[in-house]
Amino acid sequence: MTTATPNTTSQTPAPQRKKRGIGPMERREARLAYSLLMPTFAIVLGIVLFPLIANFWISAKPVTLGDLRSPRIIASERLRGDLEKAGDEARIEYRVRNSSQSQEIRNVTLSDTLPAGLSLTKPDSRCRVTGREMMCELGDWEGGSRERFSIGVTAQQAYIDNPVKPRDNEPVLTGTADNILTNFEFTFDNFIGVFNSREFWPVFWVTIAYTVFGTGGALILGLFAAQLLHQKFPGRSILRGLFLFPYVAPVIAVAFTWLILLDPFSGTFNAVLQKMNITNEGINFFGSRSVPITFFGVTFEFPLALATVIAFEAWRYFPLSFLFILARMQSISSDMYEAAEVDGATPLQQFWHISMPQLIGILSTLFLLRFIWTFNKFDDIFLLTGGAAGTRTLTVDVYEQGFALSNLGAGAAVAVVIFFMLLVFAIVYFRFVHREDS
């Protein structure tokens, strides 16, 4: 009886194929593709990066609205005296001033052309005359400097026959001044002032509350509306269109409507509350910072104006969430709901165990977008309250600093702070939340 012996012959591994490098033709095609895309990249980078870089640049400079225009010398010219016949004497007076109160202008010069028929008799020591052309070297001028000087002239018959006012020919002024926007001197005073301000942290927490509750309210209302209009019933298409009204209507129109409805004196909502004996007088929803509320024997201050603005934010922007959520719900197979119904699952159980797992991805994306947009929201609050009654957010603070107080550097610094806050939020979202969704 023979015993089969195993084959101990070792099998040599197959040689690995070397990766083929990029050939000359592929490199030329890649260079051609990049060269064709370069104009598009340049346009996109210019549109996105230039305003961002400009904002960072201004935030590190003590810039005010007055600094947007470079300092310059301003002059006015007047003829003092009557020139009625040949030989009469008068003087041409120049009033010159520095337009800036703080910036120096160096090497200031004034040049002017005398009217025909006027001869110079008493020139200023800083001026020289060549024919009818006059050049005055006025030196360096500090911020806020102003001066008045004059030159004497004598009328000739040519001027009497054809009198020309000296101011008809404006003098030409030149000078050299530093522009605070273009120099390379930077400071962190704007950021120090922002964080040392006693209003910054209250405004910051108002912004967080407005953003979180406004975003959450818009998502919850959108989810509820999508669940409601996902079912088939007569008139569903009309209701879907009506639900989009808050989002597509102009913000100025809907904000004005809310102001009228909630007016404490003639508003419809306050009239209804008084008719129902809920309140004895009108409630100033947009003007009251807080109202006392007693709940189970505990009295606390409720931020009424902020809550009203948050309600407006949730109402105005829930249609966007409604559209995305409804589109995702319609893509879920109806077989899953039918199987769950056969197994005896209630509608709430179907929603929680079937719909919600399918909607987590779109809800997290909507939360990211709405959080960023709400954090940057300015027009809603500005139209409703102007930032008063405890509704001032960081974006309103940017406007107040930059335009109301004319401190563009401080306003730009607040905008940079907003940028880094949203950047941190986006990093945290993509580091943790987005990874869980993938």
C-alpha positions as CSV (number, residue, x, y, z in Angstrom):
1,M,0.0,0.0,0.0
2,T,1.5,3.2,-1.1
3,T,1.2,6.5,0.8
4,A,0.9,9.7,-1.2
5,T,3.5,12.2,-0.1
6,P,2.6,15.8,-0.2
7,N,4.3,18.0,-2.8
8,T,6.8,20.1,-0.9
9,T,7.8,22.1,-4.0
10,S,7.7,25.8,-3.0
11,Q,5.8,28.1,-5.2
12,T,7.6,31.2,-6.1
13,P,5.5,34.3,-5.8
14,A,4.5,36.0,-9.1
15,P,6.6,39.1,-9.8
16,Q,4.9,42.3,-9.0
17,R,4.1,44.6,-11.9
18,K,5.9,47.9,-11.6
19,K,3.7,51.0,-11.6
20,R,4.0,52.8,-14.8
21,G,5.1,56.4,-14.5
22,I,3.5,59.4,-16.1
23,G,4.6,59.7,-19.7
24,P,5.5,62.9,-21.5
25,M,2.2,63.0,-23.3
26,E,0.2,62.8,-20.0
27,R,2.4,65.5,-18.4
28,R,1.7,67.8,-21.4
29,E,-2.0,67.1,-21.1
30,A,-2.0,67.8,-17.4
31,R,-0.2,71.1,-17.9
32,L,-2.7,72.0,-20.6
33,A,-5.6,71.2,-18.3
34,Y,-4.1,73.3,-15.5
35,S,-3.4,76.2,-17.9
36,L,-7.0,76.1,-19.1
37,L,-8.4,76.1,-15.5
38,M,-6.0,78.8,-14.3
39,P,-8.3,81.8,-15.3
40,T,-11.2,80.1,-13.4
41,F,-9.0,79.5,-10.4
42,A,-7.8,83.1,-10.5
43,I,-11.3,84.5,-10.7
44,V,-12.6,82.4,-7.9
45,L,-9.6,83.1,-5.7
46,G,-10.0,86.8,-6.4
47,I,-13.7,86.9,-5.5
48,V,-13.2,84.8,-2.4
49,L,-9.8,85.8,-1.1
50,F,-9.6,89.5,-1.9
51,P,-12.4,90.6,0.4
52,L,-11.2,88.3,3.1
53,I,-7.6,89.5,2.9
54,A,-8.8,93.1,2.8
55,N,-10.9,92.6,6.0
56,F,-7.9,91.0,7.8
57,W,-5.7,94.0,6.6
58,I,-8.1,96.6,7.9
59,S,-8.6,94.8,11.2
60,A,-5.0,95.4,12.1
61,K,-5.1,99.2,11.4
62,P,-6.7,102.1,13.3
63,V,-8.9,103.0,10.3
64,T,-11.9,105.3,10.4
65,L,-14.3,106.4,7.7
66,G,-12.3,109.6,7.3
67,D,-9.2,107.6,6.5
68,L,-10.7,106.0,3.4
69,R,-9.9,109.2,1.5
70,S,-6.2,110.2,1.4
71,P,-5.2,113.5,3.0
72,R,-5.0,116.3,0.5
73,I,-4.6,120.1,0.4
74,I,-7.7,122.1,-0.3
75,A,-7.5,125.7,-1.5
76,S,-10.0,128.5,-2.3
77,E,-9.2,131.6,-4.2
78,R,-10.8,135.1,-4.0
79,L,-10.1,138.5,-5.5
80,R,-10.0,141.2,-2.8
81,G,-10.6,144.7,-4.1
82,D,-12.2,146.5,-7.1
83,L,-10.5,146.6,-10.5
84,E,-12.5,149.2,-12.4
85,K,-9.8,150.9,-14.5
86,A,-6.2,150.4,-15.5
87,G,-3.8,150.8,-12.7
88,D,-6.1,149.8,-9.9
89,E,-4.5,147.4,-7.4
90,A,-6.1,144.5,-5.6
91,R,-4.9,141.2,-4.1
92,I,-5.7,137.5,-4.8
93,E,-6.2,135.7,-1.5
94,Y,-5.7,132.0,-1.1
95,R,-7.1,130.0,1.8
96,V,-5.3,126.7,2.1
97,R,-5.9,123.8,4.6
98,N,-5.0,120.2,5.2
99,S,-8.1,118.0,4.8
100,S,-6.8,115.6,7.5
101,Q,-6.7,116.4,11.2
102,S,-4.0,113.9,12.0
103,Q,-2.0,113.1,8.8
104,E,0.9,115.1,7.6
105,I,1.3,116.2,4.0
106,R,4.9,116.9,2.8
107,N,6.3,119.1,0.1
108,V,3.1,121.0,-0.6
109,T,3.0,123.1,-3.7
110,L,0.5,125.5,-5.2
111,S,0.5,126.5,-8.9
112,D,-1.8,128.9,-10.5
113,T,-2.2,130.9,-13.7
114,L,-2.9,134.6,-13.4
115,P,-5.8,136.0,-15.6
116,A,-4.6,137.9,-18.7
117,G,-4.1,141.6,-18.0
118,L,-3.1,141.2,-14.3
119,S,0.5,141.9,-13.3
120,L,2.0,140.7,-10.1
121,T,3.2,143.5,-7.7
122,K,3.5,141.9,-4.3
123,P,4.4,138.2,-4.5
124,D,4.7,136.0,-1.5
125,S,8.2,135.1,-0.5
126,R,7.5,131.4,-1.2
127,C,6.2,132.0,-4.7
128,R,8.0,132.6,-8.0
129,V,6.3,133.9,-11.1
130,T,7.2,133.1,-14.7
131,G,5.1,135.1,-17.1
132,R,1.6,134.4,-15.9
133,E,2.5,131.2,-14.2
134,M,2.9,131.2,-10.4
135,M,4.5,128.4,-8.3
136,C,4.4,128.5,-4.5
137,E,6.4,126.0,-2.4
138,L,4.5,125.8,1.0
139,G,6.6,123.1,2.7
140,D,5.3,120.4,5.1
141,W,1.8,120.7,6.6
142,E,0.8,118.9,9.8
143,G,-2.7,117.5,10.3
144,G,-5.3,120.2,10.7
145,S,-3.0,123.0,9.5
146,R,-4.6,125.9,7.6
147,E,-3.2,129.2,6.2
148,R,-4.2,132.3,4.4
149,F,-1.9,134.3,2.2
150,S,-2.3,136.7,-0.6
151,I,-0.4,138.3,-3.6
152,G,-0.8,141.8,-4.9
153,V,-1.9,142.4,-8.6
154,T,-2.4,145.5,-10.8
155,A,-5.0,145.7,-13.5
156,Q,-4.0,146.5,-17.1
157,Q,-6.3,147.7,-19.9
158,A,-6.5,144.1,-21.3
159,Y,-8.1,142.9,-18.0
160,I,-10.5,145.9,-17.9
161,D,-11.7,145.1,-21.4
162,N,-12.1,141.3,-20.6
163,P,-12.3,140.8,-16.8
164,V,-11.8,137.2,-15.7
165,K,-12.4,136.1,-12.1
166,P,-9.3,134.4,-10.7
167,R,-11.4,131.6,-9.2
168,D,-12.4,130.6,-12.7
169,N,-9.0,129.0,-13.0
170,E,-8.6,126.7,-10.0
171,P,-5.1,126.4,-8.5
172,V,-3.3,123.0,-8.7
173,L,-2.0,121.6,-5.4
174,T,0.4,118.7,-4.9
175,G,1.8,117.0,-1.9
176,T,2.9,113.7,-0.5
177,A,1.0,111.9,2.3
178,D,1.0,108.5,3.9
179,N,-2.1,106.4,3.4
180,I,-3.0,104.4,6.5
181,L,-4.6,101.8,4.4
182,T,-1.5,101.1,2.3
183,N,1.3,101.4,4.8
184,F,2.8,98.3,6.5
185,E,2.2,99.4,10.1
186,F,0.0,97.0,12.0
187,T,-1.5,96.9,15.5
188,F,-3.6,94.6,17.6
189,D,-5.3,97.5,19.4
190,N,-8.6,96.8,17.6
191,F,-8.7,93.2,18.8
192,I,-7.7,94.2,22.3
193,G,-10.4,96.8,22.3
194,V,-13.0,94.2,21.1
195,F,-12.2,91.7,23.9
196,N,-11.8,94.3,26.6
197,S,-15.2,95.8,25.8
198,R,-17.8,95.2,28.5
199,E,-20.4,94.6,25.8
200,F,-18.5,91.9,23.9
201,W,-19.3,88.8,26.0
202,P,-23.0,89.7,26.5
203,V,-23.3,90.2,22.7
204,F,-21.5,87.0,22.1
205,W,-23.9,84.9,24.2
206,V,-26.9,86.6,22.6
207,T,-25.4,85.6,19.3
208,I,-25.0,82.0,20.4
209,A,-28.5,81.9,21.8
210,Y,-30.0,83.5,18.7
211,T,-28.0,81.1,16.4
212,V,-28.7,77.9,18.2
213,F,-32.4,78.4,19.0
214,G,-33.0,80.0,15.6
215,T,-31.3,77.1,13.8
216,G,-33.0,74.5,15.9
217,G,-36.4,76.1,15.6
218,A,-36.1,76.2,11.8
219,L,-35.1,72.5,11.7
220,I,-37.9,71.4,14.0
221,L,-40.6,73.4,12.1
222,G,-39.2,72.1,8.8
223,L,-39.3,68.5,10.0
224,F,-42.8,68.9,11.3
225,A,-44.0,70.5,8.0
226,A,-42.3,67.8,5.9
227,Q,-43.9,65.1,8.0
228,L,-47.3,66.8,7.7
229,L,-47.1,67.3,3.9
230,H,-45.6,64.0,3.2
231,Q,-48.9,62.3,3.5
232,K,-51.3,62.4,0.5
233,F,-54.5,64.5,0.9
234,P,-56.5,66.9,-1.3
235,G,-54.8,70.3,-1.7
236,R,-51.4,69.1,-0.7
237,S,-49.6,70.8,-3.6
238,I,-51.2,74.2,-2.7
239,L,-50.2,73.9,0.9
240,R,-46.6,73.1,-0.1
241,G,-46.5,76.2,-2.2
242,L,-47.9,78.3,0.7
243,F,-45.4,76.9,3.1
244,L,-42.6,78.5,1.0
245,F,-44.0,82.0,1.4
246,P,-41.9,83.0,4.4
247,Y,-38.7,82.1,2.6
248,V,-39.4,83.6,-0.8
249,A,-41.1,86.8,0.4
250,P,-38.8,89.9,0.7
251,V,-37.4,90.3,4.2
252,I,-38.4,93.9,4.4
253,A,-42.0,93.0,3.7
254,V,-42.3,90.1,6.3
255,A,-40.4,92.1,8.9
256,F,-42.7,95.1,8.5
257,T,-45.7,92.7,8.7
258,W,-44.4,91.2,12.0
259,L,-43.9,94.7,13.4
260,I,-47.5,95.7,12.6
261,L,-49.0,92.4,13.9
262,L,-47.0,92.7,17.2
263,D,-47.3,96.4,17.7
264,P,-48.1,97.1,21.4
265,F,-50.8,99.7,20.6
266,S,-52.5,98.7,17.4
267,G,-51.2,95.3,16.7
268,T,-53.6,92.5,15.8
269,F,-51.9,89.9,18.1
270,N,-52.1,92.2,21.1
271,A,-55.7,92.9,20.4
272,V,-56.5,89.2,20.4
273,L,-54.7,88.7,23.7
274,Q,-56.6,91.5,25.3
275,K,-59.9,90.2,24.0
276,M,-59.1,86.8,25.5
277,N,-58.3,88.5,28.8
278,I,-54.8,87.1,28.7
279,T,-53.2,90.5,29.1
280,N,-54.6,93.9,30.3
281,E,-52.4,96.0,28.1
282,G,-50.3,95.6,24.9
283,I,-47.0,93.8,25.1
284,N,-44.0,95.4,23.4
285,F,-42.6,92.2,21.9
286,F,-39.7,93.9,20.1
287,G,-39.0,96.6,22.7
288,S,-39.0,94.7,26.0
289,R,-35.7,93.3,27.0
290,S,-37.3,90.9,29.5
291,V,-40.5,90.2,31.3
292,P,-41.0,88.4,34.6
293,I,-42.6,84.9,34.3
294,T,-43.7,82.7,37.2
295,F,-43.5,79.0,36.6
296,F,-44.3,76.6,39.4
297,G,-43.7,79.3,42.0
298,V,-40.4,80.3,40.5
299,T,-40.1,83.7,38.9
300,F,-37.5,84.4,36.3
301,E,-36.8,87.0,33.6
302,F,-37.7,85.9,30.2
303,P,-35.9,87.6,27.3
304,L,-38.9,88.7,25.3
305,A,-37.4,90.7,22.5
306,L,-34.7,88.0,21.8
307,A,-37.3,85.2,21.9
308,T,-39.5,87.1,19.4
309,V,-36.6,87.6,17.1
310,I,-35.7,83.9,17.3
311,A,-39.3,83.0,16.6
312,F,-39.1,85.2,13.5
313,E,-35.9,83.5,12.4
314,A,-37.4,80.0,12.8
315,W,-40.6,81.0,11.0
316,R,-38.8,82.7,8.1
317,Y,-36.2,80.0,7.3
318,F,-38.1,76.7,8.1
319,P,-39.2,76.4,4.4
320,L,-35.6,75.6,3.4
321,S,-35.4,72.8,5.9
322,F,-38.9,71.7,4.9
323,L,-37.8,71.3,1.2
324,F,-34.7,69.3,1.9
325,I,-36.3,67.1,4.5
326,L,-39.4,66.4,2.3
327,A,-37.2,65.5,-0.7
328,R,-35.2,63.0,1.5
329,M,-38.4,61.5,3.0
330,Q,-39.9,60.9,-0.5
331,S,-36.8,58.9,-1.4
332,I,-37.4,56.4,1.4
333,S,-39.0,53.2,0.2
334,S,-42.6,52.8,1.2
335,D,-42.0,49.1,1.6
336,M,-40.2,49.8,4.9
337,Y,-43.3,51.6,6.3
338,E,-45.6,48.9,5.1
339,A,-43.5,46.2,6.7
340,A,-43.4,48.1,10.0
341,E,-47.1,48.6,9.9
342,V,-47.6,44.9,9.4
343,D,-45.4,44.3,12.5
344,G,-47.7,46.6,14.5
345,A,-45.4,49.7,14.7
346,T,-47.2,52.9,15.6
347,P,-46.7,56.0,13.5
348,L,-44.4,57.5,16.1
349,Q,-42.3,54.3,16.1
350,Q,-42.2,54.4,12.3
351,F,-41.0,57.9,12.4
352,W,-38.4,57.3,15.1
353,H,-37.0,54.0,13.9
354,I,-37.4,54.4,10.1
355,S,-37.5,58.1,9.1
356,M,-35.1,59.6,11.6
357,P,-32.1,57.3,10.8
358,Q,-32.6,58.2,7.1
359,L,-32.8,61.9,7.9
360,I,-29.8,62.2,10.2
361,G,-27.4,63.1,7.3
362,I,-29.6,65.8,5.8
363,L,-30.4,67.2,9.2
364,S,-26.8,67.5,10.2
365,T,-26.0,69.2,6.8
366,L,-28.9,71.6,7.3
367,F,-27.7,72.4,10.8
368,L,-24.3,73.3,9.5
369,L,-25.6,75.6,6.8
370,R,-28.3,77.2,8.9
371,F,-25.9,77.7,11.9
372,I,-23.4,79.6,9.7
373,W,-26.1,81.6,7.9
374,T,-27.8,82.5,11.2
375,F,-24.6,83.4,12.9
376,N,-23.9,85.9,10.1
377,K,-27.5,87.1,9.9
378,F,-27.8,90.9,10.1
379,D,-30.8,92.2,8.2
380,D,-33.5,90.4,10.2
381,I,-32.4,91.8,13.6
382,F,-31.6,95.2,12.2
383,L,-35.0,95.6,10.6
384,L,-36.9,94.3,13.6
385,T,-35.1,95.8,16.6
386,G,-32.0,97.5,15.3
387,G,-30.1,95.5,17.9
388,A,-31.9,97.1,20.9
389,A,-33.6,95.4,23.8
390,G,-31.0,92.7,24.3
391,T,-31.0,91.5,20.6
392,R,-27.6,92.9,19.6
393,T,-25.5,90.2,17.9
394,L,-21.9,90.3,16.6
395,T,-23.0,91.1,13.1
396,V,-24.9,94.1,14.3
397,D,-21.8,95.0,16.3
398,V,-19.8,95.0,13.1
399,Y,-22.2,97.6,11.7
400,E,-22.3,99.7,14.8
401,Q,-18.5,99.8,15.1
402,G,-17.8,100.3,11.5
403,F,-20.4,102.8,10.4
404,A,-22.3,104.2,13.4
405,L,-19.1,104.9,15.3
406,S,-17.0,105.3,12.1
407,N,-14.4,102.9,13.4
408,L,-13.7,100.6,10.5
409,G,-10.8,98.9,12.1
410,A,-12.8,97.8,15.1
411,G,-15.7,96.6,12.9
412,A,-13.3,94.6,10.8
413,A,-11.8,93.1,13.9
414,V,-15.2,91.9,15.1
415,A,-15.7,90.4,11.6
416,V,-12.4,88.6,11.9
417,V,-13.5,87.2,15.3
418,I,-16.7,86.0,13.7
419,F,-14.7,84.3,10.9
420,F,-12.5,82.4,13.4
421,M,-15.5,81.3,15.5
422,L,-17.3,79.9,12.4
423,L,-14.0,78.3,11.3
424,V,-13.6,76.5,14.7
425,F,-17.3,75.4,14.5
426,A,-16.8,74.0,10.9
427,I,-13.6,72.1,12.0
428,V,-15.4,70.6,15.0
429,Y,-18.3,69.6,12.8
430,F,-16.2,67.9,10.1
431,R,-14.0,66.3,12.7
432,F,-16.7,64.7,14.7
433,V,-20.2,65.0,13.4
434,H,-19.5,64.5,9.7
435,R,-17.3,61.5,10.5
436,E,-20.2,59.9,12.3
437,D,-22.5,60.5,9.4
438,S,-20.2,58.9,6.8
